[in-house]
Amino acid sequence: MSELIAAAAPRPLDRIRWIKLKLAVLMTFAGGLAFAYFRWQLGWLPTMTTLTAMVIALVSSQFLAHGITTPLREMTTAAQRMARGDYTSRVRASSRDEVGQLAEAFNRMAADLAAADRQRRELIANVSHELRTPITALNAVLENLVDGVSQPDPKTLETALAQTERLGRLVSELLDISSIEAGALSLEREEFSLAILFEEVIAEVEVMTAALGRGIRFRSEVEPAAATAYADRARLHQVLLNLLDNAARHGPAGGEVRLRAHTAGSDLVIDVDDDGPGIPHEERERIFDRFTRGGRTDGGGTGLGLAIARWVIDLHHGSIAVADPGSRIRVTLPAAEPTDH
């Protein structure tokens, strides 16, 4: 690309730094050619009239050029402020020409950069908060052990292990988010039995949630029993594990969490629901944002599981959403391998 740019023919007015001066040169050159042609055809032109016309053209071009270049000057000033981290400046885009279109594009770019910068700041703040909580707890446990306040009994070591596992989950999920946003996460699709996958996920989540002491029961159902899925098995396992863990944490103690699947035309529908009151309508879309955790700050989750689940399902060209009565998360995936695969 750089070689093509270097090989392009130079533009004669590129050395002139001001657009208004370029317009003046253009007017003078065009006017001079026109008067030279008429003088050649007629043999004579009034000198004073010719000079007066050229002066009027130059003055009027400078006046009109001021309005043309104003948005460009505003964009230059706004770009300099953006380079210093100020994304609040906008350009008034009142014209319908190319300069007006450029101003509108510049304003959209400034808004996108402002949103990206805000998300970056929020991500740093949220990650710092999430890291500080388990580190503080782990530090307190270790200090008590070193000072002799606590003994290295199984309960104390279990507390330290739980905080270490929480740190490990957070780091793993942050790496997943980084890979997904960078487009580096690839899917390894295959066809597999849903019933077997459900058994493995439930066995794992029962171990994970046993420490909660909430007496949660898990039940799975696949209709038809021989139904299969064509997806990335490991990633779908991760999504279902997150959904079941969330349901176990936020549902009522002693309740039941159900994992069910059925086919609907060319789609595979997977539902995870519990006995809880459900998520209010106004929060149903927001729970899939990073660090939201459904409006909760307790429960021990990192607030990243549902965000990762949505990204993974999007990569499968499916959908994930909260379904009525609000205590159900519904995942919809293509039921079979695409014909053009």
Secondary structure, 3 states (H helix, E strand, C coil): CHHHHHHCCCCCCCCCCCHHHHHHHHHHHHHHHHHHHHHHHHCCCCHHHHHHHHHHHHHHHHHHHHHHHHHHHHHHHHHHHHHCCCCCCCCCCCCCCHHHHHHHHHHHHHHHHHHHHHHHHHHHHHHHHHHHHHHHHHHHHHHHHHHCCCCCCHHHHHHHHHHHHHHHHHHHHHHHHHHHHCCCCCCCEEEEEHHHHHHHHHHHHHHHHHHHCCCCEEEEEEECCCCEEEEEHHHHHHHHHHHHHHHHHHCCCCCEEEEEEEEECCEEEEEEECCCCCCCHHHCCHHHCCCCHHHCCCCCCCCCHHHHHHHHHHHCCCEEEEECCCCEEEEEEECCCCCCC
